[in-house]
């Protein structure tokens, strides 16, 4: 099958299968979806137009947020104010990052080593997730997560200990979760959102690799509410980035994108089912090894 805009020829099952892999990994691990999408487009399918790869890869990373955000919202496991502040910064950052990338990171020979460094950083992050000690139940985040999980396990309504907004001002935002109070300066997520979106839009990835550590480590929030909040913020910045690439003249290869999207949806649905039977640590270790090898290859280490 010929894909005219991408300038490639491939059997339809190849983009379908790679899209399935992207959805499977992203839904099980919660990271590396945009990376694998870009690697598939460049190294498996042979797309040489880097500016086409970036928005195409980001389109695939939208699948998981579209599926996950409504569910997290219903479960009261999403902090809307924080997600919107990150998203507001993400809009500005996505416009800046995609514009700069289109003009200065449009050569495949320049993009691949830069992307290789980025991939190695993600491999290190996955390694850190594997090796770091489990959060203590004595911390505020640990206590909140345990209290919420206890309520859900007992079959009580999630909203009883779910996210509740208390106050919102130009200098301080407060909310409760699991009987614990959390607060943050609203300007911090806006500025962080700008920086993360510049990087993610320039490279054609989602940005969860930085959003999750920021919320869990810097803000001290429980992972129970971090995933949904990050998903909404990623959705906002990714849509902005894709829209700006298109506005600047990038034409998406819709037939190729459709095949990969179908595969990604299937992988995103099957991933949570398979994760019940897979050891997450083993899956992450395998992903870390693969990412490290790809990163070194893109840096021409061999």
C-alpha positions as CSV (number, residue, x, y, z in Angstrom):
1,X,0.0,0.0,0.0
2,X,1.4,3.4,-1.0
3,X,1.1,6.4,1.4
4,X,1.7,9.4,-0.9
5,X,2.1,12.2,1.7
6,X,4.6,10.1,3.8
7,X,6.3,9.0,0.7
8,X,6.5,5.3,1.8
9,X,5.0,2.0,0.8
10,X,4.1,-0.6,3.5
11,X,1.7,-3.5,4.1
12,X,-1.4,-2.2,6.0
13,X,-0.7,-4.6,8.9
14,X,2.6,-2.9,9.7
15,X,1.2,0.4,10.9
16,X,-1.7,-1.5,12.5
17,X,0.7,-3.7,14.4
18,X,2.9,-0.8,15.5
19,X,-0.1,1.3,16.6
20,X,-1.2,-1.7,18.7
21,X,2.2,-1.8,20.3
22,X,2.1,1.9,21.1
23,X,-1.4,1.6,22.7
24,X,-0.4,-1.5,24.6
25,X,2.8,-0.1,26.1
26,X,1.3,3.3,26.9
27,X,-1.8,1.8,28.6
28,X,0.3,-0.6,30.7
29,X,3.3,1.5,31.6
30,X,1.8,5.0,31.2
31,X,4.8,6.3,29.3
32,X,6.8,6.1,26.1
33,X,3.8,6.2,23.7
34,X,5.0,9.2,21.7
35,X,8.5,7.8,21.6
36,X,7.4,4.4,20.2
37,X,5.1,6.1,17.7
38,X,8.0,8.3,16.4
39,X,10.4,5.3,16.3
40,X,7.8,3.3,14.4
41,X,7.2,6.1,11.9
42,X,11.0,6.8,11.3
43,X,12.7,3.4,11.7
44,X,10.0,0.8,10.9
45,X,7.9,2.6,8.3
46,X,10.7,4.8,6.9
47,X,9.1,8.2,7.1
48,X,11.9,10.8,6.5
49,X,9.8,14.0,6.9
50,X,10.5,14.8,10.6
51,X,7.9,17.6,10.7
52,X,5.3,15.0,9.6
53,X,6.4,12.5,12.3
54,X,5.9,15.0,15.2
55,X,2.2,15.7,14.9
56,X,1.4,12.2,13.7
57,X,3.1,10.7,16.8
58,X,1.3,13.2,19.1
59,X,-2.0,12.2,17.5
60,X,-1.4,8.6,18.7
61,X,-0.7,9.9,22.3
62,X,-4.2,11.5,22.4
63,X,-5.9,8.1,22.4
64,X,-5.1,7.3,26.1
65,X,-6.2,10.7,27.5
66,X,-9.4,10.6,25.5
67,X,-10.3,7.2,27.0
68,X,-8.9,7.9,30.5
69,X,-9.9,11.5,31.4
70,X,-13.7,10.9,31.6
71,X,-13.1,7.9,33.7
72,X,-10.8,9.6,36.1
73,X,-13.2,12.6,36.4
74,X,-16.1,10.3,37.3
75,X,-13.9,8.6,39.9
76,X,-13.0,12.0,41.4
77,X,-9.3,11.2,40.8
78,X,-8.5,14.3,38.7
79,X,-7.6,17.9,39.9
80,X,-9.3,20.0,37.3
81,X,-7.7,23.3,38.4
82,X,-4.2,22.0,38.3
83,X,-4.7,20.3,35.0
84,X,-6.1,23.5,33.4
85,X,-3.2,25.6,34.7
86,X,-0.7,23.1,33.3
87,X,-2.7,23.1,30.1
88,X,-2.8,26.9,29.9
89,X,1.0,26.9,30.2
90,X,1.0,24.0,27.7
91,X,-0.8,26.0,25.1
92,X,1.9,28.7,25.1
93,X,4.7,26.1,25.3
94,X,3.2,24.0,22.4
95,X,3.0,27.0,20.1
96,X,6.6,28.0,20.9
97,X,8.0,24.4,20.7
98,X,6.2,23.4,17.5
99,X,7.1,26.6,15.7
100,X,10.8,26.4,16.7
101,X,10.9,22.7,15.9
102,X,9.4,23.2,12.4
103,X,12.1,25.7,11.5
104,X,15.2,24.4,13.4
105,X,14.6,20.7,14.0
106,X,13.5,19.6,10.5
107,X,16.5,17.6,9.4
108,X,16.3,13.9,10.2
109,X,20.1,13.8,10.8
110,X,19.8,16.5,13.4
111,X,16.6,15.2,14.9
112,X,17.7,11.6,15.5
113,X,20.6,12.3,17.9
114,X,18.5,14.9,19.8
115,X,15.7,12.4,20.0
116,X,18.2,9.7,21.0
117,X,19.3,11.7,24.1
118,X,15.6,12.2,25.0
119,X,15.0,8.4,24.7
120,X,17.9,7.6,27.0
121,X,16.5,10.1,29.6
122,X,13.2,8.2,29.4
123,X,15.0,4.9,29.9
124,X,16.7,6.3,33.0
125,X,13.3,7.5,34.3
126,X,11.8,4.0,33.8
127,X,14.9,2.6,35.7
128,X,14.3,5.0,38.5
129,X,10.6,3.9,38.7
130,X,11.8,0.3,39.1
131,X,14.5,1.0,41.7
132,X,13.0,3.8,43.8
133,X,11.6,2.8,47.2
134,X,7.8,2.5,47.5
135,X,6.1,5.6,48.9
136,X,5.6,5.3,52.6
137,X,2.1,5.2,54.0
138,X,3.2,7.7,56.6
139,X,3.5,10.5,54.0
140,X,0.6,12.8,53.3
141,X,0.3,11.4,49.7
142,X,0.5,7.8,51.1
143,X,-2.2,8.4,53.7
144,X,-4.5,10.1,51.2
145,X,-4.1,7.2,48.6
146,X,-4.6,4.6,51.3
147,X,-7.8,6.3,52.6
148,X,-9.2,6.6,49.2
149,X,-8.5,3.0,48.2
150,X,-10.0,1.8,51.5
151,X,-13.3,3.6,50.7
152,X,-13.4,2.3,47.1
153,X,-12.6,-1.3,48.3
154,X,-15.5,-1.1,50.8
155,X,-17.8,-0.1,47.9
156,X,-18.6,3.3,49.1
157,X,-19.0,6.3,46.7
158,X,-15.6,7.6,45.5
159,X,-16.7,11.2,45.8
160,X,-16.7,10.9,49.6
161,X,-12.9,11.1,49.7
162,X,-12.3,12.2,46.1
163,X,-10.8,15.5,45.0
164,X,-12.7,18.5,46.4
165,X,-11.6,22.1,45.5
166,X,-11.4,24.3,48.6
167,X,-10.0,27.6,47.4
168,X,-8.5,29.3,44.3
169,X,-6.6,32.5,44.3
170,X,-3.7,34.1,42.4
171,X,-1.2,32.9,44.9
172,X,-2.6,29.7,46.4
173,X,-4.9,26.8,45.4
174,X,-6.2,24.3,47.8
175,X,-8.0,21.0,47.5
176,X,-8.5,17.8,49.6
177,X,-8.2,14.2,48.7
178,X,-8.4,11.2,51.0
179,X,-9.0,13.5,54.0
180,X,-5.7,15.2,53.3
181,X,-5.2,18.9,52.3
182,X,-2.9,19.8,49.4
183,X,-2.0,23.3,48.1
184,X,0.2,24.8,45.4
185,X,1.1,28.2,43.9
186,X,-0.9,28.5,40.6
187,X,2.0,30.2,38.8
188,X,4.2,27.2,39.3
189,X,2.2,24.7,37.1
190,X,1.7,27.4,34.5
191,X,5.4,28.0,34.1
192,X,6.2,24.3,34.3
193,X,3.5,23.6,31.7
194,X,5.2,26.0,29.3
195,X,8.6,24.4,29.7
196,X,7.3,20.8,29.4
197,X,5.2,21.6,26.3
198,X,8.1,23.3,24.5
199,X,10.1,20.1,24.8
200,X,7.2,17.7,24.1
201,X,5.8,19.6,21.1
202,X,9.3,20.0,19.6
203,X,10.0,16.3,19.8
204,X,6.4,15.1,19.1
205,X,5.7,13.4,22.4
206,X,3.1,13.7,25.1
207,X,5.0,15.1,28.0
208,X,3.9,12.7,30.8
209,X,7.5,11.8,31.4
210,X,8.0,15.2,33.1
211,X,4.5,16.0,34.2
212,X,4.2,12.9,36.4
213,X,7.5,13.5,38.4
214,X,6.6,17.2,38.8
215,X,3.3,16.4,40.4
216,X,4.4,13.4,42.4
217,X,7.8,14.7,43.6
218,X,7.6,18.5,43.5
219,X,4.0,19.0,44.5
220,X,3.9,15.8,46.6
221,X,0.6,14.5,45.2
222,X,-0.5,10.8,45.3
223,X,-0.2,8.9,42.1
224,X,-3.9,8.0,42.5
225,X,-4.7,11.5,41.2
226,X,-1.6,12.3,39.2
227,X,-2.3,10.1,36.2
228,X,-5.7,11.6,35.4
229,X,-4.5,15.2,35.9
230,X,-1.5,14.6,33.7
231,X,-3.7,13.1,31.0
232,X,-5.9,16.2,30.7
233,X,-2.9,18.5,30.6
234,X,-1.3,16.4,27.9
235,X,-4.5,16.4,25.9
236,X,-4.6,20.2,25.9
237,X,-1.0,20.8,25.0
238,X,-0.9,18.0,22.3
239,X,-4.1,19.3,20.6
240,X,-2.5,22.8,20.5
241,X,0.8,21.4,19.1
242,X,-0.9,19.3,16.4
243,X,-3.1,22.3,15.4
244,X,-0.1,24.6,15.1
245,X,1.9,22.1,13.0
246,X,-1.1,21.9,10.6
247,X,-1.5,25.7,10.6
248,X,2.1,26.1,9.7
249,X,1.6,23.9,6.6
250,X,2.3,20.3,7.7
251,X,-0.1,17.9,5.9
252,X,-1.0,14.8,7.9
253,X,-1.0,11.4,6.1
254,X,-4.6,10.5,7.1
255,X,-4.7,6.9,5.7
256,X,-1.5,6.0,7.5
257,X,-2.7,7.8,10.7
258,X,-6.0,6.0,10.5
259,X,-4.4,2.6,10.5
260,X,-2.1,3.4,13.4
261,X,-5.0,4.9,15.4
262,X,-7.0,1.8,15.0
263,X,-4.1,-0.3,16.3
264,X,-3.5,2.2,19.2
265,X,-7.2,2.0,20.2
266,X,-7.0,-1.8,20.2
267,X,-3.8,-1.8,22.3
268,X,-5.2,0.8,24.7
269,X,-8.2,-1.4,25.3
270,X,-6.3,-4.7,25.6
271,X,-3.4,-3.3,27.7
272,X,-5.3,-2.9,31.0
273,X,-6.7,-6.4,30.6
274,X,-3.3,-8.0,29.9
275,X,-1.7,-6.0,32.8
276,X,-3.6,-8.2,35.2
277,X,-1.6,-11.1,34.1
278,X,1.8,-9.4,33.5
279,X,4.4,-8.4,36.1
280,X,4.6,-4.6,35.6
281,X,8.2,-4.6,36.8
282,X,9.2,-7.1,34.1
283,X,7.4,-5.1,31.4
284,X,9.1,-1.9,32.5
285,X,12.5,-3.6,32.6
286,X,12.0,-4.9,29.0
287,X,10.8,-1.4,27.9
288,X,13.8,0.2,29.6
289,X,16.2,-2.1,27.8
290,X,14.5,-1.5,24.4
291,X,14.5,2.3,24.9
292,X,18.2,2.3,25.9
293,X,19.1,0.3,22.8
294,X,17.1,2.6,20.5
295,X,18.5,5.7,22.2
296,X,22.1,4.5,21.7
297,X,21.3,3.5,18.1
298,X,19.9,7.0,17.3
299,X,23.1,8.5,18.8
300,X,25.1,6.2,16.4
301,X,26.7,4.3,19.2
302,X,27.0,1.3,16.9
